[in-house]
Amino acid sequence: NDSANQHNLPVKHDSNSLGEKVHGHSHADSKSMPMSMSQACKTERLRAWLKQLDLEEYFDTFVENGFDDLETVKLMTMNELERVNIHKLGHRMRILNAVKMLSKESQ
């Protein structure tokens, strides 16, 4: 048994749990689990985008940190990339340059 529970201490929950706001985006909105088809398509577009950048290894990192589609990715900054543990400067620069292109395309 968990010693925190034995002493009636509050149990710490994952800060990215369903329903909490991550980077100002609520992931509970009125979506039910499993993911809706439209959200699954958006997530697959994110995977394809990262694959195009040859950075698909960061897909899980993005999704786990609330960047689960290209719209939320457009909000990424250098600080966000560092915060989610993308340590290689070249990778961060490649992502940010591609984010700028995404933003231009949607204007």
DSSP file (Angstrom, degrees, kcal/mol; ACC not computed):
  #  RESIDUE AA STRUCTURE BP1 BP2  ACC     N-H-->O    O-->H-N    N-H-->O    O-->H-N    TCO  KAPPA ALPHA  PHI   PSI    X-CA   Y-CA   Z-CA
    1    1 A N              0   0    0      0, 0.0     2,-0.3     0, 0.0     3,-0.0   0.000 360.0 360.0 360.0 152.1    0.0    0.0    0.0
    2    2 A D    >>  -     0   0    0      1,-0.1     4,-1.5     2,-0.0     3,-0.6  -0.558 360.0-141.7 -73.4 128.6    1.0    3.6   -0.6
    3    3 A S  H 3> S+     0   0    0     -2,-0.3     4,-1.2     1,-0.2     6,-0.2   0.808 100.3  61.4 -63.8 -29.0    2.4    5.2    2.5
    4    4 A A  H 34>S+     0   0    0      1,-0.2     5,-2.8     2,-0.2    -1,-0.2   0.886 105.6  46.9 -63.7 -37.4    0.7    8.5    1.6
    5    5 A N  H X45S+     0   0    0     -3,-0.6     3,-1.4     1,-0.2    -1,-0.2   0.834 104.8  60.2 -73.3 -31.9   -2.7    6.8    1.7
    6    6 A Q  H 3<5S+     0   0    0     -4,-1.5    -1,-0.2     1,-0.3    -2,-0.2   0.802 110.2  42.4 -64.7 -28.6   -1.9    5.1    5.1
    7    7 A H  T 3<5S-     0   0    0     -4,-1.2    -1,-0.3    -3,-0.2    -2,-0.2   0.193 115.0-114.6-103.2  15.1   -1.4    8.6    6.6
    8    8 A N  T < 5 +     0   0    0     -3,-1.4    -3,-0.2     1,-0.2    -2,-0.1   0.814  62.0 155.9  55.9  34.4   -4.5   10.1    4.9
    9    9 A L      < -     0   0    0     -5,-2.8    -1,-0.2    -6,-0.2    -2,-0.1  -0.602  52.5 -92.5 -85.7 151.4   -2.3   12.5    2.9
   10   10 A P        -     0   0    0      0, 0.0     2,-0.5     0, 0.0    -1,-0.1  -0.367  39.6-123.9 -62.9 142.2   -3.7   13.8   -0.4
   11   11 A V        -     0   0    0     -3,-0.1     2,-0.4    -6,-0.0     0, 0.0  -0.762  21.4-126.5 -89.5 128.9   -2.7   11.7   -3.4
   12   12 A K        -     0   0    0     -2,-0.5     2,-0.3     1,-0.0     3,-0.0  -0.604  26.9-158.0 -77.5 130.9   -0.8   13.7   -6.1
   13   13 A H        -     0   0    0     -2,-0.4     2,-0.1     1,-0.1     4,-0.0  -0.750  31.6 -85.1-107.4 156.4   -2.4   13.3   -9.5
   14   14 A D    >   -     0   0    0     -2,-0.3     3,-1.5     1,-0.2    -1,-0.1  -0.362  33.3-137.1 -57.8 131.4   -0.8   13.8  -12.9
   15   15 A S  T 3  S+     0   0    0      1,-0.3    -1,-0.2    -2,-0.1    -2,-0.0   0.626 102.3  54.9 -70.3 -11.8   -1.0   17.5  -13.8
   16   16 A N  T 3  S+     0   0    0      6,-0.0    -1,-0.3     3,-0.0     3,-0.1   0.112  79.0 141.8-105.2  21.6   -2.1   16.6  -17.3
   17   17 A S    X   -     0   0    0     -3,-1.5     3,-2.1     1,-0.2    10,-0.2  -0.236  65.6 -76.8 -66.0 155.1   -5.0   14.4  -16.3
   18   18 A L  T 3  S+     0   0    0      1,-0.3    -1,-0.2     9,-0.1     3,-0.1  -0.169 117.1  25.1 -52.6 133.3   -8.2   14.6  -18.4
   19   19 A G  T 3  S+     0   0    0      1,-0.4    -1,-0.3    -3,-0.1     2,-0.2   0.154  93.2 111.3  99.9 -19.5  -10.2   17.7  -17.8
   20   20 A E  S <  S-     0   0    0     -3,-2.1     7,-1.0     6,-0.1     2,-0.5  -0.556  74.3-108.0 -86.1 155.1   -7.5   19.9  -16.6
   21   21 A K  E     -A   26   0A   0     -2,-0.2     2,-0.5     5,-0.2     5,-0.2  -0.702  31.3-169.4 -84.2 128.6   -6.4   22.9  -18.6
   22   22 A V  E >  S-A   25   0A   0      3,-2.2     3,-1.5    -2,-0.5    -6,-0.0  -0.980  77.7 -15.2-117.2 118.3   -3.0   22.4  -20.2
   23   23 A H  T 3  S-     0   0    0     -2,-0.5    -1,-0.2     1,-0.3     3,-0.1   0.844 130.2 -54.5  56.8  34.7   -1.6   25.6  -21.7
   24   24 A G  T 3  S+     0   0    0      1,-0.2     2,-0.5    -3,-0.0    -1,-0.3   0.564 115.3 114.6  80.7   7.4   -5.0   27.1  -21.5
   25   25 A H  E <   -A   22   0A   0     -3,-1.5    -3,-2.2    -5,-0.0     2,-0.4  -0.952  58.7-143.1-117.1 120.6   -6.7   24.3  -23.5
   26   26 A S  E     -A   21   0A   0     -2,-0.5    -5,-0.2    -5,-0.2    -6,-0.1  -0.675   8.1-166.1 -81.5 129.1   -9.2   22.1  -21.8
   27   27 A H  S    S+     0   0    0     -7,-1.0    -1,-0.1    -2,-0.4    -6,-0.1   0.367  84.8  58.0 -96.7   5.4   -8.9   18.5  -22.9
   28   28 A A    >   +     0   0    0     -9,-0.2     3,-1.5   -10,-0.1    -1,-0.2   0.716  66.7 139.0 -97.4 -26.9  -12.2   17.4  -21.4
   29   29 A D  T 3  S-     0   0    0      1,-0.3    -2,-0.1   -10,-0.1    -1,-0.1   0.169  93.1 -52.2   8.4-108.4  -14.3   19.9  -23.4
   30   30 A S  T 3  S+     0   0    0      2,-0.1     2,-0.3    -3,-0.0    -1,-0.3  -0.064 106.0 126.2-129.0  28.2  -17.2   17.8  -24.3
   31   31 A K    <   -     0   0    0     -3,-1.5     2,-0.3     5,-0.0     4,-0.1  -0.670  46.7-151.7 -88.7 141.7  -15.1   15.1  -25.7
   32   32 A S        -     0   0    0     -2,-0.3     4,-0.1     2,-0.2    -2,-0.1  -0.777  31.2 -76.5-107.1 157.9  -15.5   11.6  -24.5
   33   33 A M  S    S+     0   0    0     -2,-0.3     2,-0.2     2,-0.1     3,-0.0  -0.777 106.1  56.2 -90.6 142.0  -12.9    8.9  -24.4
   34   34 A P  S    S-     0   0    0      0, 0.0    -2,-0.2     0, 0.0     0, 0.0   0.566 109.1 -93.7 -72.1 172.4  -11.9    7.3  -26.6
   35   35 A M        -     0   0    0     -2,-0.2    -2,-0.1     1,-0.1    -4,-0.0  -0.145  42.3-109.0 -54.1 140.1  -10.8   10.2  -28.8
   36   36 A S     >  -     0   0    0     -4,-0.1     4,-2.7     1,-0.1     5,-0.2  -0.267  28.4-110.2 -66.3 160.1  -13.4   11.4  -31.4
   37   37 A M  H  > S+     0   0    0      1,-0.2     4,-2.4     2,-0.2     5,-0.2   0.904 118.9  51.1 -60.6 -41.7  -12.7   10.6  -35.0
   38   38 A S  H  > S+     0   0    0      1,-0.2     4,-2.1     2,-0.2    -1,-0.2   0.908 112.1  46.4 -65.2 -39.1  -12.0   14.3  -35.8
   39   39 A Q  H  > S+     0   0    0      2,-0.2     4,-2.6     1,-0.2    -1,-0.2   0.890 110.4  53.6 -68.2 -37.5   -9.6   14.6  -32.9
   40   40 A A  H  X S+     0   0    0     -4,-2.7     4,-2.2     1,-0.2    -2,-0.2   0.902 109.1  49.3 -62.3 -39.6   -7.9   11.3  -34.0
   41   41 A C  H  X S+     0   0    0     -4,-2.4     4,-2.0     2,-0.2    -2,-0.2   0.915 111.0  49.3 -64.5 -42.7   -7.5   12.8  -37.5
   42   42 A K  H  X S+     0   0    0     -4,-2.1     4,-1.8     1,-0.2    28,-0.3   0.901 111.4  49.6 -62.9 -40.5   -6.0   16.0  -36.0
   43   43 A T  H  X S+     0   0    0     -4,-2.6     4,-2.2     1,-0.2    -1,-0.2   0.887 109.6  51.0 -66.9 -38.6   -3.6   14.0  -33.9
   44   44 A E  H  X S+     0   0    0     -4,-2.2     4,-2.5     2,-0.2    -1,-0.2   0.847 106.5  54.9 -67.8 -32.7   -2.6   11.9  -37.0
   45   45 A R  H  X S+     0   0    0     -4,-2.0     4,-2.4     2,-0.2    -1,-0.2   0.890 107.1  51.1 -64.8 -37.8   -1.9   15.2  -38.9
   46   46 A L  H  X S+     0   0    0     -4,-1.8     4,-2.6    22,-0.2     5,-0.2   0.933 109.8  49.4 -61.7 -45.5    0.4   16.2  -36.0
   47   47 A R  H  X S+     0   0    0     -4,-2.2     4,-2.4     1,-0.2    -2,-0.2   0.925 112.2  47.9 -59.9 -44.4    2.2   12.8  -36.3
   48   48 A A  H  X S+     0   0    0     -4,-2.5     4,-2.4     2,-0.2    -1,-0.2   0.885 110.7  52.0 -63.7 -39.4    2.6   13.3  -40.1
   49   49 A W  H  X S+     0   0    0     -4,-2.4     4,-1.5     2,-0.2    -2,-0.2   0.930 111.6  45.6 -62.5 -46.9    3.9   16.8  -39.6
   50   50 A L  H  <>S+     0   0    0     -4,-2.6     5,-3.2     1,-0.2     6,-0.3   0.884 111.7  52.7 -64.4 -38.0    6.5   15.6  -37.1
   51   51 A K  H ><5S+     0   0    0     -4,-2.4     3,-1.4     4,-0.2    -2,-0.2   0.902 105.7  54.1 -63.7 -40.1    7.4   12.8  -39.5
   52   52 A Q  H 3<5S+     0   0    0     -4,-2.4    -1,-0.2     1,-0.3    -2,-0.2   0.845 109.6  47.9 -61.1 -34.1    7.9   15.3  -42.3
   53   53 A L  T 3<5S-     0   0    0     -4,-1.5    -1,-0.3    -5,-0.1    -2,-0.2   0.475 115.5-120.1 -82.4  -2.3   10.3   17.2  -40.0
   54   54 A D  T < 5S+     0   0    0     -3,-1.4    -3,-0.2    -4,-0.3    -2,-0.1   0.851  88.7 108.1  61.2  37.2   12.0   13.9  -39.2
   55   55 A L    > < +     0   0    0     -5,-3.2     3,-2.1    -6,-0.1    -4,-0.2  -0.077  24.2 131.9-130.5  32.1   11.2   14.5  -35.6
   56   56 A E  G >   +     0   0    0     -6,-0.3     3,-2.1     1,-0.3     4,-0.3   0.716  58.7  79.1 -61.6 -19.8    8.4   11.9  -35.0
   57   57 A E  G 3  S+     0   0    0      1,-0.3     4,-0.3    -7,-0.2    -1,-0.3   0.707  88.8  57.6 -62.3 -16.9   10.2   10.7  -31.8
   58   58 A Y  G <> S+     0   0    0     -3,-2.1     4,-2.7     1,-0.2    -1,-0.3   0.421  75.9  99.2 -92.1   1.7    8.6   13.8  -30.1
   59   59 A F  H <> S+     0   0    0     -3,-2.1     4,-2.4     1,-0.2     5,-0.2   0.942  85.4  43.4 -54.9 -53.7    5.0   12.8  -31.0
   60   60 A D  H  > S+     0   0    0     -4,-0.3     4,-2.9    -3,-0.2    -1,-0.2   0.886 112.6  54.0 -60.9 -39.0    4.3   11.3  -27.5
   61   61 A T  H  > S+     0   0    0     -4,-0.3     4,-1.1     2,-0.2    -1,-0.2   0.922 109.9  47.4 -60.5 -45.0    6.0   14.2  -25.8
   62   62 A F  H ><>S+     0   0    0     -4,-2.7     5,-2.5     2,-0.2     3,-0.7   0.964 115.4  44.0 -60.0 -53.1    3.8   16.7  -27.6
   63   63 A V  H ><5S+     0   0    0     -4,-2.4     3,-1.7     1,-0.3    -2,-0.2   0.905 110.7  53.9 -62.9 -43.7    0.6   14.8  -26.9
   64   64 A E  H 3<5S+     0   0    0     -4,-2.9    -1,-0.3     1,-0.3    -2,-0.2   0.737 110.2  49.7 -63.1 -22.5    1.4   14.2  -23.3
   65   65 A N  T <<5S-     0   0    0     -4,-1.1    -1,-0.3    -3,-0.7    -2,-0.2   0.185 125.5 -96.8-105.2  15.9    2.0   17.9  -22.8
   66   66 A G  T < 5S+     0   0    0     -3,-1.7     2,-1.2     1,-0.1    -3,-0.2   0.449  91.3 117.9  90.3   0.3   -1.3   19.1  -24.4
   67   67 A F      < +     0   0    0     -5,-2.5    -1,-0.1    -6,-0.2    -2,-0.1  -0.662  29.7 144.5 -97.5  77.9    0.0   19.8  -27.9
   68   68 A D        +     0   0    0     -2,-1.2     2,-0.3    -5,-0.1   -22,-0.2   0.332  58.2  27.7-106.7   6.8   -2.1   17.2  -29.6
   69   69 A D  S  > S-     0   0    0     -3,-0.1     4,-1.9   -23,-0.1     3,-0.3  -0.964  86.7 -98.7-155.0 171.4   -3.0   18.9  -32.9
   70   70 A L  H  > S+     0   0    0    -28,-0.3     4,-1.4    -2,-0.3   -27,-0.0   0.784 116.8  61.1 -68.1 -25.8   -1.5   21.5  -35.2
   71   71 A E  H  4 S+     0   0    0      2,-0.2     4,-0.3     1,-0.2    -1,-0.2   0.923 109.5  40.5 -66.2 -42.8   -3.6   24.3  -33.8
   72   72 A T  H >4 S+     0   0    0     -3,-0.3     3,-1.5     1,-0.2    -2,-0.2   0.841 109.1  61.0 -73.8 -31.4   -2.1   23.9  -30.3
   73   73 A V  H >< S+     0   0    0     -4,-1.9     3,-2.2     1,-0.3    -1,-0.2   0.850  92.4  66.9 -61.4 -33.2    1.4   23.4  -31.8
   74   74 A K  T 3< S+     0   0    0     -4,-1.4    -1,-0.3     1,-0.3    -2,-0.2   0.696  95.0  59.2 -60.9 -17.2    1.1   26.9  -33.4
   75   75 A L  T <  S+     0   0    0     -3,-1.5    -1,-0.3    -4,-0.3    -2,-0.2   0.474  80.5 120.7 -89.3  -3.2    1.2   28.2  -29.8
   76   76 A M    <   -     0   0    0     -3,-2.2     2,-0.3    -4,-0.2    -3,-0.0  -0.314  39.6-174.0 -68.9 144.1    4.6   26.7  -29.0
   77   77 A T     >  -     0   0    0      1,-0.1     4,-2.3    -2,-0.0     5,-0.2  -0.787  42.8 -99.4-125.3 170.6    7.5   28.8  -28.0
   78   78 A M  H  > S+     0   0    0     -2,-0.3     4,-2.2     1,-0.2     5,-0.2   0.903 125.5  52.9 -57.4 -41.5   11.2   28.1  -27.3
   79   79 A N  H  > S+     0   0    0      1,-0.2     4,-2.6     2,-0.2    -1,-0.2   0.898 107.6  50.7 -62.7 -40.3   10.4   28.0  -23.6
   80   80 A E  H  > S+     0   0    0      2,-0.2     4,-2.1     1,-0.2    -1,-0.2   0.922 109.2  51.0 -63.1 -43.7    7.6   25.5  -24.1
   81   81 A L  H  <>S+     0   0    0     -4,-2.3     5,-2.4     1,-0.2    -1,-0.2   0.893 112.6  46.0 -62.6 -39.3    9.9   23.3  -26.1
   82   82 A E  H ><5S+     0   0    0     -4,-2.2     3,-1.7     3,-0.2    -1,-0.2   0.908 109.9  55.0 -66.9 -41.2   12.5   23.4  -23.4
   83   83 A R  H 3<5S+     0   0    0     -4,-2.6    -2,-0.2     1,-0.3    -1,-0.2   0.843 105.6  51.3 -62.5 -34.5    9.9   22.8  -20.7
   84   84 A V  T 3<5S-     0   0    0     -4,-2.1    -1,-0.3    -5,-0.1    -2,-0.2   0.245 123.9-105.1 -90.1  15.3    8.7   19.6  -22.5
   85   85 A N  T < 5 +     0   0    0     -3,-1.7     2,-1.0     1,-0.2    -3,-0.2   0.831  68.2 148.5  70.3  37.6   12.3   18.4  -22.5
   86   86 A I      < +     0   0    0     -5,-2.4    -1,-0.2     1,-0.2    -2,-0.1  -0.852  19.1 170.9 -96.0  97.5   13.2   18.9  -26.2
   87   87 A H        +     0   0    0     -2,-1.0     2,-0.5    -3,-0.1    -1,-0.2   0.752  40.1  94.9 -86.9 -26.9   16.9   19.6  -25.4
   88   88 A K     >  -     0   0    0      1,-0.2     4,-2.3    -3,-0.1     3,-0.4  -0.551  62.0-152.2 -75.6 119.2   18.5   19.6  -28.8
   89   89 A L  H  > S+     0   0    0     -2,-0.5     4,-2.8     1,-0.2     5,-0.2   0.885  94.8  55.4 -57.1 -42.0   18.7   23.2  -30.0
   90   90 A G  H  > S+     0   0    0      1,-0.2     4,-2.2     2,-0.2    -1,-0.2   0.884 108.8  47.7 -60.0 -39.1   18.6   22.1  -33.7
   91   91 A H  H  > S+     0   0    0     -3,-0.4     4,-2.4     2,-0.2    -1,-0.2   0.910 111.7  49.6 -68.1 -42.4   15.4   20.2  -33.1
   92   92 A R  H  X S+     0   0    0     -4,-2.3     4,-2.7     1,-0.2    -2,-0.2   0.918 112.4  48.0 -62.7 -42.1   13.8   23.1  -31.3
   93   93 A M  H  X S+     0   0    0     -4,-2.8     4,-2.5     2,-0.2     5,-0.2   0.902 110.7  51.0 -65.6 -40.7   14.8   25.5  -34.1
   94   94 A R  H  X S+     0   0    0     -4,-2.2     4,-1.9    -5,-0.2    -1,-0.2   0.911 112.7  46.6 -62.8 -42.1   13.4   23.1  -36.7
   95   95 A I  H  X S+     0   0    0     -4,-2.4     4,-2.4     2,-0.2    -2,-0.2   0.943 112.9  48.4 -65.1 -47.8   10.1   22.8  -34.9
   96   96 A L  H  X S+     0   0    0     -4,-2.7     4,-2.1     1,-0.2    -2,-0.2   0.883 110.7  50.8 -63.6 -38.4    9.8   26.6  -34.4
   97   97 A N  H  X S+     0   0    0     -4,-2.5     4,-1.7     1,-0.2    -1,-0.2   0.909 112.2  47.2 -63.6 -40.9   10.6   27.3  -38.1
   98   98 A A  H  X S+     0   0    0     -4,-1.9     4,-2.3    -5,-0.2    -2,-0.2   0.854 108.6  55.3 -68.5 -34.6    7.9   24.8  -39.1
   99   99 A V  H  X S+     0   0    0     -4,-2.4     4,-2.4     2,-0.2    -2,-0.2   0.906 105.8  52.2 -62.7 -41.9    5.5   26.4  -36.6
  100  100 A K  H  X S+     0   0    0     -4,-2.1     4,-2.1     1,-0.2    -1,-0.2   0.904 109.1  49.9 -60.2 -41.0    6.1   29.8  -38.3
  101  101 A M  H  X S+     0   0    0     -4,-1.7     4,-2.4     2,-0.2    -2,-0.2   0.902 108.9  52.0 -64.5 -41.4    5.3   28.2  -41.6
  102  102 A L  H  X S+     0   0    0     -4,-2.3     4,-1.5     1,-0.2    -2,-0.2   0.926 109.7  49.4 -59.1 -44.8    2.1   26.7  -40.2
  103  103 A S  H  < S+     0   0    0     -4,-2.4     4,-0.3     1,-0.2    -1,-0.2   0.888 111.1  49.2 -63.9 -39.7    1.0   30.1  -38.9
  104  104 A K  H >< S+     0   0    0     -4,-2.1     3,-1.2     1,-0.2    -1,-0.2   0.894 108.4  54.0 -65.6 -39.8    1.7   31.7  -42.3
  105  105 A E  H 3< S+     0   0    0     -4,-2.4    -1,-0.2     1,-0.2    -2,-0.2   0.817 106.3  52.3 -64.1 -31.6   -0.3   29.0  -44.1
  106  106 A S  T 3<        0   0    0     -4,-1.5    -1,-0.2     1,-0.2    -2,-0.2   0.476 360.0 360.0 -87.5  -0.4   -3.4   29.5  -41.9
  107  107 A Q    <         0   0    0     -3,-1.2    -1,-0.2    -4,-0.3    -2,-0.1   0.464 360.0 360.0 -85.4 360.0   -3.5   33.3  -42.5
